[in-house]
Amino acid sequence: GTTSSLTSFMSGDGILTYAQTLGSRLGEAVGEVGAAADQAQAYADLMGSTTSLVNATASILKEAGKAPDATAPLVSEAQEGLTSGRDGLSAASTAAEKALTAADASYDAVARAADEAFATMKDDPAAAQGVLAACRSDVQGLAQAYQTMRDTLAGADPDSPAVAALDRIIAQLGTLEANLATAESAIASDAASIDETHAKVTDSINQARAGLHDSLITYNDQLKGELASLADSLQKVGADTETLAGSLKDTADSLGASTDSLAANLATAEASLRKTAETLRTAESQLAQARDDLQHALDTGDIDEVRRIIGDNPAAIAQLLAAPTHLERRAVYPMADNGSAMSPFYTSLALWIGAIFMVALMSVTVSPARQAALAKKFGRAPRPGELYLGRYGVFCLIGLAQALIVGLGNVFFLGVECEHFWLYLAACCLASVVFTNLVYTLTVSFGNIGKALAIIGLVLQLAGAGGLMPVQMLSAPLFQEIYPWLPFAHSMPALEGAMAGIYGDQYLVQMGLLAAILVPSLILGLVLRRPVIRLNRWVLAKLDGTKFL
């Protein structure tokens, strides 16, 4: 029927309308393919530029790797210089201390010379002027020496307290020099003026000497320690310089090798992108040619040409419409057959139903007569927790037997696919332990209500655990919300991993999540159940009276 309708359509005028629409779509496709080709070309150019940058970086890193070898003699020389610097600092420290101590003696000499000059002023004014001039010259030399020391120290440590102390000494020496110059010019003055000048000179000498003492104290308290610390720092710098040179060589060699690999990868990517761009250019040219031919046929009204361009084989077109795409399937963890694929769901279902059968066929509580016998044997009444665990031991052993029967029957009787046999049995056993504990705990805690809850849980898992249909395809949002909390949601992936193959730690994660369900179940059975035992017995008695459950 499709072929007949298609043949009629191809023979009529409807083909022209279709051809016009096709021509418009071809025009859009040409533009899109051209833009894609431009983009691929741009990325290829970017890869080329990046490759050049990486190659340049590799060259620099290789040269940097050679640098430590070339600088090894320089490092050795630098270490020798640092050693000399430490020795120089030690010598400078000793020399500075001696210079500051000796300066005090120079002040004594200046004071004696000044006193002698003032004493001989009246008898020999010319000799007194000569002595004062010589004293002033000595003070100038002393001030110059202090200025040199001050500038050197300020260059090394501008914030050192010794700099301020030296500034005060230099200022005091300047005052002393000015007073000596005044005294030199006042020799011819009266006696009162000479005595006043003598007093000023003596006071200036005493102030300069006091400043010297302050400077010496500052040196001993702070500067001397700073010089020693600087010497230790220079020694550490020498050791760090040698270590840094070796580290630089190792890092440069490592990065150089990495950039070589990166450059090769970038070159491969660039070649692939350029090939893609060429393929897109070819497709663009072919689509443009088809568009132009179709438009020319439409403009001339040549229906036969239109049919030829679009395709004049109705059978082939019908086949295309029947199967427009071909699905290519590549199974990563294949299942041999549909029965094996469904087996994890039905195995979990069988183990859960087995747990329900057990609580339906056996009592979950210990009879009063048995409790009395236990109390007589052990000298005390059994505790609720002991009764809970002891009775569950029976259910657990029967559940493990069920798990082994189901697992072995699946593999050896039904012949399901199984890559990891022992892991498969372990998953069956753990699922049975969890299921039997859940159903047992619900029943021992809530009686017949617990059995009903176990059946409700079974129904929820039938629909919402993803065994029959992926949970993402279910219309009810409730199932998608509760899916992670359902035991089947973890037992099935564990069984599937053991059957088809394990991806990463998927098996261990699912087994861990399945075992984690035991935690709230045991808390309910051992802790939360005890406060409501009397209330639960009263509710069970009322329910038994209704004959409903």
C-alpha positions as CSV (number, residue, x, y, z in Angstrom):
1,G,0.0,0.0,0.0
2,T,2.8,2.4,0.8
3,T,4.6,1.6,-2.5
4,S,1.3,2.2,-4.4
5,S,0.6,5.5,-2.7
6,L,4.2,6.6,-3.2
7,T,4.1,5.8,-6.9
8,S,1.0,7.8,-7.4
9,F,2.6,10.7,-5.5
10,M,5.7,10.6,-7.6
11,S,3.6,10.6,-10.8
12,G,1.5,13.7,-9.9
13,D,2.0,17.3,-9.2
14,G,2.6,16.8,-5.5
15,I,6.2,16.0,-6.3
16,L,6.8,19.6,-7.2
17,T,5.7,20.8,-3.8
18,Y,7.8,18.2,-2.1
19,A,10.8,19.2,-4.3
20,Q,10.4,22.9,-3.4
21,T,10.4,22.0,0.3
22,L,13.4,19.7,-0.2
23,G,15.3,22.5,-2.1
24,S,14.7,24.8,0.9
25,R,16.0,22.2,3.3
26,L,19.0,21.5,1.2
27,G,19.9,25.2,1.2
28,E,19.7,25.2,5.0
29,A,21.9,22.1,5.2
30,V,24.5,23.7,2.9
31,G,24.8,26.6,5.3
32,E,25.0,24.4,8.4
33,V,27.6,22.1,6.9
34,G,29.7,25.1,5.7
35,A,29.6,26.6,9.2
36,A,30.6,23.3,10.7
37,A,33.5,23.1,8.2
38,D,34.6,26.6,9.1
39,Q,34.5,25.8,12.8
40,A,36.5,22.6,12.3
41,Q,39.1,24.5,10.3
42,A,39.3,27.2,13.1
43,Y,39.8,24.5,15.7
44,A,42.5,22.9,13.5
45,D,44.3,26.3,13.3
46,L,44.0,26.7,17.0
47,M,45.5,23.3,17.5
48,G,48.4,24.2,15.2
49,S,49.1,27.4,17.1
50,T,48.9,25.5,20.4
51,T,51.3,22.9,19.1
52,S,53.8,25.7,18.2
53,L,53.5,27.1,21.6
54,V,54.0,23.7,23.3
55,N,57.1,23.1,21.1
56,A,58.5,26.4,22.0
57,T,57.8,25.7,25.7
58,A,59.5,22.3,25.4
59,S,62.6,24.0,23.9
60,I,62.7,26.5,26.7
61,L,62.2,23.8,29.4
62,K,65.0,21.7,27.8
63,E,67.3,24.7,27.9
64,A,66.2,25.4,31.5
65,G,67.2,21.8,32.3
66,K,70.7,22.5,31.0
67,A,70.9,25.7,33.0
68,P,71.7,24.1,36.4
69,D,74.7,22.3,34.8
70,A,75.9,25.6,33.3
71,T,75.3,27.5,36.6
72,A,76.9,24.8,38.8
73,P,80.3,26.7,38.8
74,L,78.4,29.9,39.4
75,V,76.6,28.3,42.4
76,S,80.0,27.1,43.7
77,E,81.4,30.7,43.3
78,A,78.3,32.1,44.9
79,Q,78.7,29.8,47.9
80,E,82.4,30.8,48.2
81,G,81.2,34.4,48.1
82,L,78.6,33.8,50.8
83,T,81.3,32.1,52.9
84,S,83.5,35.2,52.4
85,G,80.5,37.4,53.2
86,R,80.0,35.6,56.5
87,D,83.7,36.0,57.4
88,G,83.5,39.6,56.3
89,L,80.5,40.2,58.5
90,S,82.3,38.7,61.4
91,A,85.4,40.8,60.8
92,A,83.2,43.9,60.2
93,S,81.4,43.2,63.5
94,T,84.7,43.0,65.4
95,A,86.1,46.1,63.6
96,A,83.0,48.1,64.3
97,E,83.1,47.3,68.0
98,K,86.8,48.2,68.2
99,A,86.1,51.5,66.2
100,L,83.3,52.5,68.5
101,T,85.5,51.7,71.6
102,A,88.5,53.6,70.2
103,A,86.3,56.6,69.3
104,D,85.9,57.4,73.0
105,A,89.7,57.9,73.3
106,S,89.6,60.4,70.4
107,Y,87.1,62.4,72.3
108,D,89.5,62.5,75.3
109,A,92.2,63.8,72.9
110,V,90.0,66.5,71.5
111,A,88.9,67.6,75.0
112,R,92.6,67.8,76.2
113,A,93.6,69.7,73.1
114,A,90.7,72.2,73.5
115,D,91.6,72.8,77.1
116,E,95.2,73.4,76.2
117,A,94.3,75.8,73.5
118,F,92.0,77.8,75.7
119,A,94.7,77.9,78.4
120,T,97.4,79.3,76.0
121,M,95.0,81.8,74.3
122,K,96.3,84.8,76.3
123,D,100.0,83.9,76.1
124,D,100.1,82.7,72.4
125,P,96.9,83.4,70.5
126,A,98.4,82.1,67.2
127,A,99.4,78.7,68.7
128,A,95.9,78.4,70.3
129,Q,94.3,79.0,66.9
130,G,96.4,76.3,65.4
131,V,95.4,73.8,68.1
132,L,91.7,74.6,67.7
133,A,92.0,74.3,63.9
134,A,93.7,70.9,64.3
135,C,90.9,69.8,66.7
136,R,88.3,70.9,64.2
137,S,90.0,68.9,61.5
138,D,90.0,65.8,63.7
139,V,86.3,66.3,64.5
140,Q,85.5,66.6,60.7
141,G,87.4,63.3,60.0
142,L,85.6,61.6,62.9
143,A,82.2,62.9,61.5
144,Q,83.1,61.7,58.0
145,A,84.0,58.2,59.4
146,Y,80.6,58.1,61.3
147,Q,78.8,59.2,58.1
148,T,80.4,56.4,56.1
149,M,79.4,53.8,58.7
150,R,75.9,55.2,58.9
151,D,75.4,55.1,55.1
152,T,76.6,51.5,54.9
153,L,74.4,50.4,57.7
154,A,71.3,52.2,56.2
155,G,71.9,50.4,52.9
156,A,71.8,47.0,54.6
157,D,69.0,47.7,57.1
158,P,67.3,51.1,56.9
159,D,65.1,50.4,60.0
160,S,68.0,49.5,62.3
161,P,68.0,51.5,65.6
162,A,71.8,52.0,65.1
163,V,71.1,54.3,62.2
164,A,69.3,56.8,64.4
165,A,72.0,56.6,67.0
166,L,74.7,57.4,64.4
167,D,72.6,60.3,63.1
168,R,72.6,61.8,66.6
169,I,76.4,61.4,66.9
170,I,77.0,63.1,63.5
171,A,74.7,66.0,64.5
172,Q,76.6,66.4,67.8
173,L,79.9,66.3,66.0
174,G,78.6,69.0,63.7
175,T,77.7,71.2,66.7
176,L,81.2,70.5,68.2
177,E,82.8,71.5,65.0
178,A,80.8,74.8,64.9
179,N,81.7,75.6,68.5
180,L,85.4,75.0,67.7
181,A,85.2,77.3,64.7
182,T,83.5,79.9,66.9
183,A,86.3,79.5,69.6
184,E,88.9,79.8,66.9
185,S,87.5,83.1,65.7
186,A,86.9,84.4,69.3
187,I,90.5,84.2,70.5
188,A,90.9,87.9,70.2
189,S,87.8,88.6,72.2
190,D,87.5,89.4,75.8
191,A,88.0,86.8,78.5
192,A,84.3,86.5,79.3
193,S,83.6,85.6,75.6
194,I,86.4,83.0,75.6
195,D,85.2,81.4,78.8
196,E,81.7,81.1,77.4
197,T,83.0,79.5,74.1
198,H,85.2,77.2,76.1
199,A,82.1,76.0,78.1
200,K,80.2,75.4,74.8
201,V,83.0,73.3,73.3
202,T,83.4,71.3,76.5
203,D,79.6,70.7,76.6
204,S,79.6,69.6,72.9
205,I,82.4,67.1,73.5
206,N,80.5,65.7,76.5
207,Q,77.3,65.4,74.4
208,A,79.1,63.7,71.5
209,R,80.7,61.3,74.0
210,A,77.3,60.5,75.5
211,G,76.0,59.8,72.0
212,L,78.9,57.5,71.4
213,H,78.0,55.5,74.5
214,D,74.4,55.2,73.3
215,S,75.5,54.0,69.9
216,L,77.8,51.4,71.5
217,I,74.9,50.1,73.7
218,T,72.6,49.9,70.6
219,Y,75.3,48.0,68.7
220,N,75.8,45.5,71.5
221,D,72.1,45.0,72.2
222,Q,70.7,44.9,68.6
223,L,73.0,45.4,65.7
224,K,75.5,42.8,66.8
225,G,72.7,40.2,67.0
226,E,71.4,41.2,63.6
227,L,74.8,40.8,62.0
228,A,75.1,37.3,63.5
229,S,71.6,36.5,62.2
230,L,72.5,37.8,58.7
231,A,75.5,35.5,58.7
232,D,73.3,32.5,59.5
233,S,70.9,33.5,56.7
234,L,73.7,33.7,54.2
235,Q,74.8,30.2,55.1
236,K,71.2,28.9,54.6
237,V,70.9,30.8,51.3
238,G,74.0,28.9,50.1
239,A,72.5,25.5,51.0
240,D,69.1,26.5,49.5
241,T,70.8,27.6,46.3
242,E,72.4,24.3,45.7
243,T,69.1,22.4,46.4
244,L,67.2,24.7,44.1
245,A,69.6,24.1,41.3
246,G,69.0,20.3,41.5
247,S,65.2,20.7,41.8
248,L,65.1,23.0,38.8
249,K,66.9,20.4,36.7
250,D,64.5,17.6,37.7
251,T,61.4,19.7,37.1
252,A,62.6,21.0,33.8
253,D,63.4,17.5,32.6
254,S,60.0,16.2,33.7
255,L,58.1,19.0,32.1
256,G,60.1,18.7,28.9
257,A,59.1,15.1,28.5
258,S,55.4,16.0,29.2
259,T,55.4,18.7,26.6
260,D,56.8,16.4,23.9
261,S,53.9,14.0,24.5
262,L,51.4,16.8,24.5
263,A,52.8,18.2,21.2
264,A,52.4,14.8,19.6
265,N,48.8,14.5,20.8
266,L,48.0,18.0,19.6
267,A,49.5,17.3,16.2
268,T,47.2,14.2,15.8
269,A,44.2,16.2,16.9
270,E,45.0,18.9,14.4
271,A,45.3,16.4,11.5
272,S,42.0,14.8,12.4
273,L,40.3,18.2,12.5
274,R,41.7,19.2,9.1
275,K,40.5,15.9,7.7
276,T,37.0,16.5,9.1
277,A,37.0,20.0,7.7
278,E,37.9,18.6,4.2
279,T,35.1,16.0,4.5
280,L,32.6,18.7,5.4
281,R,33.7,20.9,2.5
282,T,33.1,17.9,0.1
283,A,29.7,17.3,1.6
284,E,28.9,21.0,1.3
285,S,29.9,21.0,-2.3
286,Q,27.8,17.9,-3.1
287,L,24.7,19.3,-1.3
288,A,25.1,22.6,-3.0
289,Q,25.2,20.8,-6.4
290,A,22.1,18.8,-5.6
291,R,20.3,22.0,-4.5
292,D,21.2,23.8,-7.7
293,D,20.2,20.9,-9.9
294,L,16.9,20.6,-8.2
295,Q,16.2,24.3,-8.4
296,H,17.0,24.3,-12.1
297,A,14.6,21.4,-12.7
298,L,11.9,23.3,-10.7
299,D,12.5,26.5,-12.6
300,T,12.2,24.7,-16.0
301,G,9.2,22.6,-14.9
302,D,11.0,19.3,-15.8
303,I,9.1,16.8,-13.6
304,D,11.1,13.8,-14.9
305,E,14.3,15.5,-13.9
306,V,12.8,16.3,-10.5
307,R,11.9,12.6,-10.1
308,R,15.3,11.5,-11.2
309,I,17.0,13.8,-8.6
310,I,14.8,12.8,-5.7
311,G,14.8,9.1,-6.7
312,D,12.5,7.2,-9.1
313,N,12.6,3.8,-7.4
314,P,9.4,3.6,-5.3
315,A,10.3,0.1,-4.0
316,A,13.7,1.4,-2.6
317,I,12.0,4.4,-1.1
318,A,9.3,2.3,0.5
319,Q,12.0,0.1,2.1
320,L,13.6,3.2,3.4
321,L,10.4,4.4,4.9
322,A,9.8,1.0,6.5
323,A,13.2,1.0,8.2
324,P,14.7,4.5,8.0
325,T,17.5,3.8,10.5
326,H,19.7,0.8,11.3
327,L,20.3,0.1,15.0
328,E,23.9,-1.0,15.7
329,R,24.2,-2.7,19.1
330,R,27.4,-3.3,20.9
331,A,27.0,-5.2,24.1
332,V,29.6,-4.4,26.8
333,Y,28.4,-7.0,29.3
334,P,26.1,-9.2,27.2
335,M,23.6,-11.7,28.5
336,A,23.3,-15.0,26.7
337,D,19.5,-14.9,26.5
338,N,16.4,-13.2,27.8
339,G,15.9,-15.8,30.5
340,S,19.3,-15.0,32.0
341,A,18.5,-11.3,31.8
342,M,15.3,-11.8,33.8
343,S,16.8,-14.3,36.2
344,P,18.0,-11.7,38.9
345,F,14.5,-10.3,39.3
346,Y,12.8,-13.7,39.6
347,T,15.6,-15.0,41.9
348,S,15.0,-12.0,44.2
349,L,11.3,-12.6,44.0
350,A,11.6,-16.3,44.9
351,L,13.8,-15.5,47.9
352,W,11.3,-12.9,49.2
353,I,8.3,-15.2,48.8
354,G,10.3,-18.0,50.5
355,A,10.7,-15.6,53.5
356,I,7.0,-14.9,53.5
357,F,6.2,-18.7,53.4
358,M,8.5,-19.2,56.4
359,V,6.7,-16.7,58.7
360,A,3.4,-18.2,57.4
361,L,4.3,-21.8,58.2
362,M,6.4,-21.3,61.4
363,S,5.9,-19.4,64.6
364,V,8.2,-16.3,65.0
365,T,7.9,-16.4,68.8
366,V,9.2,-18.8,71.4
367,S,6.5,-20.7,73.3
368,P,6.1,-20.0,77.0
369,A,6.9,-23.6,77.8
370,R,10.2,-23.4,75.9
371,Q,11.0,-20.1,77.6
372,A,10.4,-21.7,81.0
373,A,12.7,-24.6,80.1
374,L,15.4,-22.2,79.0
375,A,15.0,-20.2,82.3
376,K,15.3,-23.5,84.3
377,K,18.4,-24.5,82.3
378,F,20.3,-21.2,82.6
379,G,19.0,-20.0,85.9
380,R,17.4,-16.9,84.5
381,A,14.7,-15.9,82.0
382,P,15.9,-15.3,78.5
383,R,16.1,-11.7,77.4
384,P,14.0,-10.4,74.5
385,G,17.1,-9.8,72.3
386,E,18.2,-13.4,72.9
387,L,14.8,-14.7,72.0
388,Y,14.8,-12.5,68.8
389,L,18.2,-13.6,67.6
390,G,17.9,-17.2,68.7
391,R,14.6,-17.7,66.9
392,Y,15.9,-15.8,63.8
393,G,18.7,-18.3,63.6
394,V,16.2,-21.0,62.4
395,F,14.8,-18.7,59.7
396,C,18.3,-17.7,58.6
397,L,19.5,-21.3,58.2
398,I,16.4,-22.2,56.2
399,G,16.8,-19.0,54.1
400,L,20.4,-19.9,53.3
401,A,19.3,-23.4,52.2
402,Q,16.7,-21.8,50.0
403,A,19.3,-19.5,48.5
404,L,21.7,-22.4,47.7
405,I,18.8,-24.4,46.1
406,V,17.8,-21.4,44.0
407,G,21.3,-20.4,43.0
408,L,22.5,-23.9,42.1
409,G,19.3,-24.7,40.3
410,N,19.6,-21.5,38.2
411,V,23.2,-22.4,37.1
412,F,23.1,-26.1,36.8
413,F,19.4,-26.9,36.0
414,L,18.1,-23.8,34.2
415,G,21.5,-23.0,32.7
416,V,21.6,-19.2,33.2
417,E,24.8,-17.4,32.3
418,C,27.2,-17.0,35.2
419,E,30.7,-15.4,34.9
420,H,31.5,-15.5,38.6
421,F,29.9,-18.6,40.2
422,W,31.0,-18.1,43.8
423,L,30.1,-14.4,43.8
424,Y,26.7,-15.3,42.4
425,L,26.1,-17.7,45.3
426,A,27.3,-15.1,47.8
427,A,24.8,-12.6,46.4
428,C,22.0,-15.1,46.6
429,C,22.9,-15.9,50.3
430,L,23.2,-12.3,51.3
431,A,19.8,-11.4,49.6
432,S,18.2,-14.3,51.5
433,V,19.6,-13.2,54.8
434,V,18.4,-9.7,54.3
435,F,15.0,-10.7,53.1
436,T,14.3,-13.2,55.8
437,N,15.5,-10.8,58.5
438,L,13.2,-8.1,57.2
439,V,10.1,-10.3,57.0
440,Y,10.9,-12.0,60.3
441,T,11.4,-8.6,62.1
442,L,8.2,-7.2,60.7
443,T,6.2,-10.3,61.8
444,V,7.8,-10.6,65.3
445,S,7.2,-6.8,65.8
446,F,3.7,-6.4,64.4
447,G,2.3,-9.9,64.1
448,N,-0.2,-10.3,61.2
449,I,0.2,-6.6,60.4
450,G,3.9,-7.3,59.8
451,K,3.0,-10.2,57.4
452,A,0.7,-7.8,55.5
453,L,3.5,-5.2,55.4
454,A,5.9,-7.9,53.9
455,I,3.3,-8.6,51.2
456,I,2.9,-4.9,50.5
457,G,6.7,-4.6,50.2
458,L,6.6,-7.5,47.7
459,V,3.9,-5.7,45.6
460,L,5.9,-2.5,45.6
461,Q,9.0,-4.2,44.4
462,L,7.2,-6.1,41.7
463,A,6.2,-2.8,40.2
464,G,8.9,-0.4,41.2
465,A,12.3,-2.2,41.5
466,G,12.9,-2.1,37.7
467,G,12.7,-5.9,37.2
468,L,10.1,-5.9,34.5
469,M,10.5,-2.4,33.2
470,P,13.1,0.4,33.8
471,V,11.9,2.5,36.7
472,Q,12.6,5.6,34.6
473,M,9.8,4.6,32.3
474,L,7.1,4.1,35.0
475,S,4.5,6.8,35.0
476,A,4.0,6.9,38.8
477,P,6.5,9.3,40.5
478,L,6.2,7.3,43.7
479,F,8.1,4.3,42.4
480,Q,11.0,6.6,41.2
481,E,11.2,8.1,44.7
482,I,11.2,4.8,46.6
483,Y,13.4,2.9,44.1
484,P,16.8,3.4,45.9
485,W,15.3,2.1,49.2
486,L,13.9,-1.2,47.8
487,P,16.0,-4.3,48.6
488,F,15.4,-5.7,45.1
489,A,17.1,-2.5,43.6
490,H,20.4,-3.7,45.1
491,S,20.0,-7.5,45.0
492,M,19.4,-7.5,41.3
493,P,22.5,-5.4,40.2
494,A,24.6,-7.7,42.5
495,L,23.3,-10.8,40.8
496,E,23.6,-9.2,37.3
497,G,27.3,-8.3,38.0
498,A,28.1,-11.8,39.0
499,M,26.3,-13.2,36.0
500,A,27.4,-10.9,33.1
501,G,30.6,-9.3,34.4
502,I,31.5,-6.8,37.1
503,Y,32.1,-3.1,36.2
504,G,34.6,-1.5,38.6
505,D,33.4,-1.8,42.2
506,Q,29.7,-2.1,41.2
507,Y,29.3,-5.5,42.8
508,L,30.8,-4.5,46.2
509,V,28.8,-1.3,46.3
510,Q,25.5,-3.1,45.7
511,M,26.4,-5.8,48.2
512,G,27.2,-3.2,50.8
513,L,24.0,-1.3,50.2
514,L,22.0,-4.6,50.4
515,A,23.7,-5.5,53.7
516,A,23.1,-1.9,55.1
517,I,19.3,-2.7,55.0
518,L,20.0,-5.1,58.0
519,V,20.9,-2.1,60.2
520,P,17.4,-0.6,60.5
521,S,15.9,-4.1,60.6
522,L,18.0,-5.1,63.6
523,I,17.4,-1.8,65.3
524,L,13.7,-2.4,65.0
525,G,13.9,-6.0,66.3
526,L,16.4,-5.4,69.1
527,V,15.6,-1.9,70.4
528,L,12.5,-0.2,69.1
529,R,10.3,-3.3,69.5
530,R,10.7,-3.7,73.2
531,P,8.9,-0.4,74.4
532,V,5.8,-1.3,72.4
533,I,5.5,-5.1,73.2
534,R,2.4,-4.7,75.4
535,L,0.7,-2.3,73.0
536,N,1.5,-4.6,70.1
537,R,0.0,-7.6,72.0
538,W,-3.2,-5.6,72.6
539,V,-3.4,-4.6,69.0
540,L,-2.9,-8.2,67.9
541,A,-5.6,-9.4,70.2
542,K,-8.1,-6.9,68.8
543,L,-7.1,-7.9,65.2
544,D,-7.6,-11.6,66.0
545,G,-11.1,-10.7,67.2
546,T,-12.0,-9.1,63.9
547,K,-11.0,-12.3,62.0
548,F,-9.7,-9.9,59.3
549,L,-6.0,-10.7,59.2
